[in-house]
Amino acid sequence: MSTLELRGVTKRYKKETVVDNVSLTVADGETLVLFGPSGAGKTVLLRLIAGVVDPEEGHIFIDDEDMEGVEAEHRGVGMAFQNFALFPHMNAFDNIASPLTVGKRSRDEVKAGVEQVAKLLKIDHVLHHTPRELSNGQKQRTSLARALAGSPPLLLLDDPLRNVDAKLRFEMRLELPLLLEAQGATVIYVTQDYKEAMALGQRIAVLSEGKIEQIGTTEQIYLSPKTLDIARLFGDPVINLYDVKGKQDTDGVFVELSQQRLSLDDSKAQCIDKDAVLGIRPESIKFVPENTAGSIPVVIEAETPLNEKIVTLALTEGGREMLISRPSGTAGPTAGKAFVTIDQSALLIFDKATGNNFVESTKSDTDREVAA
C-alpha cells in the first residue's frame, strides 16, 4: 500500500489551465473516487500522478517521497487508461501478464495471476485474442486486468467500466470493491457516473474546471453538497430546486413553498432576507392524507415506475414541477389532486447569487478563522 499527497499541483497546456492548484491526500489503502464532467481534468490529474506528464507547479508525494524527477516506471503505480493502451502485437493474456513478467514471476505464478483476474472480469474466454479481435468492453476489461494483475501499491483507474455493458457494469460495481480491498492497494478511481462514485468510493473528490470543489464521504457529498452544481450532479431523479426568500420570525428561520412554511435550522440563518434556492431531494417528499398538518397540495401529472422506485411528476399550486420518489410497492396516488409533506430536516438552501450552500459557506468561514 502507499500514501499519496498532492500539494498545489497545476498543469497548463499553452494558455489553458487544466489542473488548477489541486491539493489532496489519499490514505494508505483508501479508494478515492475522482468525479466530474468530461473536460474537468480528471485524466490529466491521473497522468500527473503516474509521471506521464509533469506539473508546472506543485509537488506529488508517494509514501512521503517527492516524485519530482522520478520516472513513471519507478513510481510503483499501476494504471488502466481510458483509451485502453494495449500492446497490439500481444494477445489479451500477454497484455495482462506484462506487469507480472516484468516482475520476474514464475510461469505458474503468471498463469495463475492472469487467470484469476481474467475470470473475475469475465474475459477468461478471450485470453488468446489480440486487441483487434476484442470488443471495446473486452479491451476495457483487459486494460483493467493488466493494472490489477501486478498488484501495485498505488492504482489509478481511468473510468475502467465506461465501455462495459449495463449488466456487467452493475456486477462490477459489487465485485470490484471486494477485489480492491483484497489487494490492499491505494486507489484513485475516475468516473462520470455518480452511482459508480457512490458505490466504489470511501471518499469522493468532485472536480470541476481543474479545481476540486468538494472532498467528502458519499454521505457528505449527497446530503451536504457544497454548491448547487454538486447537488445537481448527484441524485436520480434529480433534486427539486425552487427560488425562495429566507425569512425569520419568532419561531425561527423559514422559507415558504406553495404558501406553506418550511422551517430551517439555525445553521441556515445566513439565508435570511436573501434570494435563495431551496433544494429538496425527491425521496424527502411523502404522500399524505388531505387533512395532514403542514401538507402541500399538488396535482399529479405523470408516474414512472423505475424498478426499485416509483417517480411521480407533480405540479404545485403555483405551477412549479415537483419530483417525488417512493419505493416500489408503496401505495400512492396516480392521478388528480394529492397532498405531500416534506422532511424539513433534509432541506438544502443555496445562495442564488453564488450557488454556495449557506451551511457550507458558514463552515468554510469558520475554518478560515480557526486556521488564522
C-alpha positions as semicolon CSV with decimal commas, in nm:
position;residue;x (nm);y (nm);z (nm)
1;M;0,000;0,000;0,000
2;S;0,100;0,363;-0,048
3;T;0,005;0,708;0,065
4;L;-0,042;0,984;-0,190
5;E;-0,029;1,358;-0,140
6;L;-0,068;1,640;-0,391
7;R;0,033;1,992;-0,292
8;G;-0,075;2,278;-0,515
9;V;-0,043;2,078;-0,838
10;T;-0,105;2,283;-1,155
11;K;-0,085;2,177;-1,521
12;R;-0,123;2,403;-1,824
13;Y;-0,139;2,336;-2,195
14;K;-0,044;2,658;-2,373
15;K;-0,267;2,921;-2,205
16;E;-0,527;2,677;-2,071
17;T;-0,504;2,562;-1,709
18;V;-0,642;2,207;-1,697
19;V;-0,540;2,124;-1,338
20;D;-0,556;2,424;-1,109
21;N;-0,376;2,424;-0,773
22;V;-0,503;2,082;-0,665
23;S;-0,415;1,960;-0,316
24;L;-0,538;1,633;-0,169
25;T;-0,425;1,339;0,042
26;V;-0,519;0,974;-0,012
27;A;-0,459;0,745;0,283
28;D;-0,291;0,406;0,278
29;G;-0,538;0,153;0,133
30;E;-0,809;0,412;0,064
31;T;-1,023;0,424;-0,251
32;L;-1,081;0,785;-0,356
33;V;-1,320;0,847;-0,644
34;L;-1,237;1,143;-0,867
35;F;-1,573;1,254;-1,003
36;G;-1,662;1,524;-1,253
37;P;-1,791;1,601;-1,601
38;S;-1,595;1,547;-1,921
39;G;-1,314;1,800;-1,953
40;A;-1,284;1,859;-1,578
41;G;-0,917;1,749;-1,576
42;K;-0,956;1,404;-1,422
43;T;-0,743;1,210;-1,673
44;V;-0,470;1,475;-1,674
45;L;-0,453;1,456;-1,295
46;L;-0,401;1,079;-1,314
47;R;-0,127;1,124;-1,574
48;L;0,046;1,373;-1,345
49;I;0,040;1,123;-1,057
50;A;0,164;0,843;-1,283
51;G;0,452;1,057;-1,410
52;V;0,339;1,052;-1,773
53;V;0,335;1,434;-1,770
54;D;0,497;1,683;-1,534
55;P;0,326;1,968;-1,345
56;E;0,418;2,332;-1,397
57;E;0,370;2,394;-1,026
58;G;0,330;2,192;-0,710
59;H;0,458;1,859;-0,582
60;I;0,340;1,497;-0,578
61;F;0,444;1,271;-0,290
62;I;0,415;0,892;-0,284
63;D;0,496;0,743;0,057
64;D;0,630;1,086;0,159
65;E;0,882;1,085;-0,129
66;D;0,873;1,378;-0,370
67;M;0,820;1,239;-0,721
68;E;0,986;1,533;-0,897
69;G;1,232;1,381;-1,144
70;V;1,116;1,022;-1,073
71;E;1,026;0,843;-1,397
72;A;0,689;0,673;-1,437
73;E;0,831;0,319;-1,428
74;H;0,990;0,383;-1,087
75;R;0,680;0,516;-0,908
76;G;0,516;0,180;-0,830
77;V;0,195;0,290;-0,998
78;G;-0,050;0,076;-1,196
79;M;-0,286;0,250;-1,435
80;A;-0,579;0,146;-1,651
81;F;-0,614;0,407;-1,925
82;Q;-0,946;0,521;-2,069
83;N;-0,811;0,462;-2,421
84;F;-0,708;0,101;-2,335
85;A;-0,336;0,145;-2,434
86;L;-0,300;-0,228;-2,507
87;F;0,001;-0,371;-2,687
88;P;-0,141;-0,452;-3,034
89;H;0,106;-0,736;-3,105
90;M;0,020;-0,922;-2,784
91;N;-0,291;-1,126;-2,709
92;A;-0,504;-1,048;-2,405
93;F;-0,317;-1,300;-2,187
94;D;0,022;-1,145;-2,260
95;N;-0,111;-0,792;-2,216
96;I;-0,243;-0,880;-1,872
97;A;0,073;-1,073;-1,787
98;S;0,313;-0,791;-1,880
99;P;0,349;-0,641;-1,527
100;L;0,395;-0,994;-1,386
101;T;0,666;-1,091;-1,634
102;V;0,849;-0,764;-1,569
103;G;0,838;-0,856;-1,203
104;K;1,016;-1,184;-1,284
105;R;0,739;-1,411;-1,152
106;S;0,748;-1,781;-1,229
107;R;0,548;-1,914;-1,523
108;D;0,295;-2,079;-1,290
109;E;0,256;-1,757;-1,088
110;V;0,199;-1,556;-1,405
111;K;-0,059;-1,802;-1,536
112;A;-0,246;-1,816;-1,205
113;G;-0,242;-1,439;-1,165
114;V;-0,374;-1,374;-1,516
115;E;-0,646;-1,639;-1,496
116;Q;-0,767;-1,519;-1,157
117;V;-0,820;-1,157;-1,259
118;A;-0,949;-1,253;-1,607
119;K;-1,212;-1,479;-1,454
120;L;-1,327;-1,205;-1,220
121;L;-1,361;-0,961;-1,510
122;K;-1,527;-1,227;-1,729
123;I;-1,268;-1,221;-2,006
124;D;-1,111;-1,561;-1,942
125;H;-1,266;-1,689;-2,267
126;V;-1,082;-1,431;-2,484
127;L;-0,732;-1,451;-2,338
128;H;-0,586;-1,572;-2,669
129;H;-0,746;-1,294;-2,874
130;T;-0,546;-0,995;-2,995
131;P;-0,678;-0,641;-2,919
132;R;-0,822;-0,604;-3,269
133;E;-1,036;-0,916;-3,205
134;L;-1,180;-0,776;-2,881
135;S;-1,487;-0,560;-2,836
136;N;-1,442;-0,223;-2,669
137;G;-1,582;-0,364;-2,348
138;Q;-1,334;-0,653;-2,359
139;K;-1,049;-0,414;-2,432
140;Q;-1,153;-0,202;-2,134
141;R;-1,158;-0,504;-1,904
142;T;-0,823;-0,629;-2,039
143;S;-0,669;-0,291;-1,959
144;L;-0,819;-0,306;-1,610
145;A;-0,698;-0,664;-1,563
146;R;-0,343;-0,563;-1,659
147;A;-0,346;-0,285;-1,400
148;L;-0,475;-0,521;-1,131
149;A;-0,255;-0,820;-1,212
150;G;0,069;-0,662;-1,096
151;S;-0,080;-0,578;-0,752
152;P;0,076;-0,229;-0,750
153;P;0,064;-0,040;-0,418
154;L;-0,092;0,262;-0,595
155;L;-0,361;0,202;-0,856
156;L;-0,501;0,466;-1,095
157;L;-0,821;0,363;-1,276
158;D;-0,944;0,596;-1,550
159;D;-1,316;0,523;-1,594
160;P;-1,245;0,150;-1,638
161;L;-1,610;0,045;-1,676
162;R;-1,704;0,311;-1,929
163;N;-1,734;0,075;-2,227
164;V;-1,878;-0,217;-2,034
165;D;-2,243;-0,318;-2,091
166;A;-2,500;-0,225;-1,826
167;K;-2,537;-0,572;-1,672
168;L;-2,164;-0,629;-1,630
169;R;-2,117;-0,271;-1,509
170;F;-2,369;-0,336;-1,231
171;E;-2,197;-0,663;-1,135
172;M;-1,854;-0,498;-1,134
173;R;-1,976;-0,223;-0,902
174;L;-2,039;-0,500;-0,650
175;E;-1,731;-0,713;-0,718
176;L;-1,461;-0,454;-0,784
177;P;-1,458;-0,304;-0,432
178;L;-1,400;-0,653;-0,290
179;L;-1,109;-0,709;-0,527
180;L;-0,953;-0,372;-0,449
181;E;-0,990;-0,434;-0,076
182;A;-0,830;-0,778;-0,112
183;Q;-0,535;-0,627;-0,299
184;G;-0,488;-0,363;-0,032
185;A;-0,394;-0,101;-0,289
186;T;-0,440;0,272;-0,256
187;V;-0,677;0,360;-0,540
188;I;-0,784;0,669;-0,733
189;Y;-1,086;0,582;-0,944
190;V;-1,213;0,822;-1,212
191;T;-1,576;0,818;-1,321
192;Q;-1,851;1,043;-1,459
193;D;-2,124;0,817;-1,316
194;Y;-2,246;0,937;-0,976
195;K;-2,387;0,592;-0,886
196;E;-2,049;0,437;-0,954
197;A;-1,880;0,708;-0,748
198;M;-2,105;0,643;-0,451
199;A;-2,076;0,263;-0,482
200;L;-1,696;0,248;-0,506
201;G;-1,554;0,543;-0,316
202;Q;-1,470;0,566;0,052
203;R;-1,443;0,935;-0,028
204;I;-1,531;1,138;-0,337
205;A;-1,342;1,437;-0,476
206;V;-1,559;1,646;-0,708
207;L;-1,350;1,807;-0,982
208;S;-1,475;2,095;-1,198
209;E;-1,271;2,300;-1,446
210;G;-0,948;2,169;-1,299
211;K;-1,033;2,253;-0,938
212;I;-1,152;2,033;-0,655
213;E;-1,487;2,172;-0,544
214;Q;-1,551;1,932;-0,255
215;I;-1,399;1,625;-0,092
216;G;-1,602;1,409;0,144
217;T;-1,767;1,078;0,216
218;T;-2,056;0,969;-0,005
219;E;-2,299;1,082;0,266
220;Q;-2,137;1,426;0,296
221;I;-2,140;1,483;-0,080
222;Y;-2,504;1,376;-0,117
223;L;-2,656;1,523;0,198
224;S;-2,440;1,836;0,228
225;P;-2,327;1,938;-0,123
226;K;-2,106;2,244;-0,110
227;T;-2,264;2,403;-0,419
228;L;-2,579;2,397;-0,626
229;D;-2,387;2,239;-0,915
230;I;-2,276;1,948;-0,696
231;A;-2,631;1,899;-0,570
232;R;-2,748;1,868;-0,932
233;L;-2,478;1,613;-1,018
234;F;-2,580;1,361;-0,751
235;G;-2,921;1,201;-0,745
236;D;-3,168;1,018;-0,969
237;P;-3,423;1,161;-1,006
238;V;-3,255;1,500;-0,983
239;I;-3,303;1,732;-0,688
240;N;-3,603;1,968;-0,685
241;L;-3,495;2,334;-0,688
242;Y;-3,713;2,635;-0,608
243;D;-3,641;3,008;-0,589
244;V;-3,729;3,129;-0,238
245;K;-3,652;3,406;0,011
246;G;-3,506;3,336;0,354
247;K;-3,727;3,470;0,634
248;Q;-3,730;3,484;1,013
249;D;-3,997;3,527;1,282
250;T;-4,027;3,447;1,650
251;D;-4,037;3,074;1,570
252;G;-3,709;3,080;1,376
253;V;-3,575;3,070;1,020
254;F;-3,802;2,952;0,739
255;V;-3,893;2,968;0,370
256;E;-4,229;2,930;0,201
257;L;-4,333;2,686;-0,069
258;S;-4,691;2,691;-0,200
259;Q;-4,785;2,918;0,091
260;Q;-4,665;2,655;0,336
261;R;-4,398;2,734;0,594
262;L;-4,086;2,513;0,583
263;S;-3,865;2,554;0,888
264;L;-3,486;2,570;0,860
265;D;-3,240;2,508;1,139
266;D;-3,029;2,793;1,276
267;S;-2,723;2,685;1,075
268;K;-2,902;2,821;0,767
269;A;-2,961;3,168;0,915
270;Q;-2,736;3,331;0,654
271;C;-3,021;3,295;0,404
272;I;-3,242;3,546;0,590
273;D;-3,356;3,831;0,359
274;K;-3,157;3,685;0,069
275;D;-3,261;3,539;-0,263
276;A;-3,203;3,168;-0,227
277;V;-3,259;2,833;-0,396
278;L;-3,432;2,564;-0,193
279;G;-3,320;2,207;-0,264
280;I;-3,548;1,911;-0,188
281;R;-3,445;1,554;-0,269
282;P;-3,739;1,360;-0,425
283;E;-3,716;1,088;-0,159
284;S;-3,771;1,355;0,112
285;I;-4,127;1,413;-0,012
286;K;-4,409;1,183;0,104
287;F;-4,774;1,149;0,004
288;V;-5,012;1,203;0,297
289;P;-5,389;1,227;0,356
290;E;-5,559;1,558;0,275
291;N;-5,602;1,678;0,635
292;T;-5,241;1,621;0,741
293;A;-5,095;1,925;0,919
294;G;-4,846;2,118;0,708
295;S;-4,933;1,932;0,388
296;I;-4,887;2,090;0,044
297;P;-5,146;2,035;-0,231
298;V;-5,018;1,910;-0,568
299;V;-5,161;1,781;-0,892
300;I;-5,024;1,453;-1,032
301;E;-4,902;1,488;-1,391
302;A;-4,734;1,151;-1,453
303;E;-4,596;0,844;-1,281
304;T;-4,297;0,637;-1,389
305;P;-4,204;0,301;-1,231
306;L;-3,825;0,253;-1,224
307;N;-3,770;-0,096;-1,085
308;E;-3,682;-0,028;-0,722
309;K;-3,872;0,303;-0,705
310;I;-4,168;0,494;-0,847
311;V;-4,112;0,853;-0,958
312;T;-4,408;1,089;-0,970
313;L;-4,413;1,423;-1,151
314;A;-4,650;1,669;-0,983
315;L;-4,727;2,041;-1,002
316;T;-4,760;2,270;-0,702
317;E;-5,041;2,526;-0,679
318;G;-4,802;2,780;-0,826
319;G;-4,737;2,557;-1,125
320;R;-4,386;2,453;-1,024
321;E;-4,275;2,097;-1,100
322;M;-4,206;1,857;-0,816
323;L;-4,045;1,513;-0,847
324;I;-4,146;1,265;-0,576
325;S;-3,975;0,928;-0,527
326;R;-4,109;0,635;-0,328
327;P;-4,009;0,266;-0,304
328;S;-4,177;0,027;-0,546
329;G;-4,475;-0,146;-0,391
330;T;-4,559;0,160;-0,181
331;A;-4,913;0,290;-0,225
332;G;-4,959;0,638;-0,364
333;P;-5,190;0,847;-0,583
334;T;-5,151;0,809;-0,958
335;A;-5,362;1,098;-1,088
336;G;-5,551;1,409;-0,982
337;K;-5,510;1,613;-0,667
338;A;-5,287;1,488;-0,386
339;F;-5,108;1,613;-0,076
340;V;-4,746;1,585;0,033
341;T;-4,526;1,668;0,328
342;I;-4,154;1,738;0,318
343;D;-3,885;1,615;0,556
344;Q;-3,771;1,958;0,671
345;S;-3,456;1,822;0,834
346;A;-3,329;1,728;0,485
347;L;-3,380;2,070;0,322
348;L;-3,085;2,230;0,143
349;I;-3,056;2,605;0,091
350;F;-2,821;2,775;-0,155
351;D;-2,727;3,135;-0,224
352;K;-2,890;3,218;-0,558
353;A;-2,613;3,465;-0,649
354;T;-2,313;3,239;-0,580
355;G;-2,461;2,888;-0,581
356;N;-2,293;2,814;-0,248
357;N;-2,461;2,611;0,024
358;F;-2,528;2,857;0,308
359;V;-2,432;2,598;0,570
360;E;-2,112;2,501;0,386
361;S;-2,023;2,869;0,340
362;T;-2,056;2,917;0,715
363;K;-1,832;2,615;0,780
364;S;-1,568;2,744;0,539
365;D;-1,564;3,087;0,706
366;T;-1,528;2,923;1,048
367;D;-1,246;2,701;0,924
368;R;-1,058;3,002;0,787
369;E;-1,094;3,182;1,122
370;V;-0,960;2,878;1,309
371;A;-0,668;2,843;1,067
372;A;-0,582;3,211;1,110
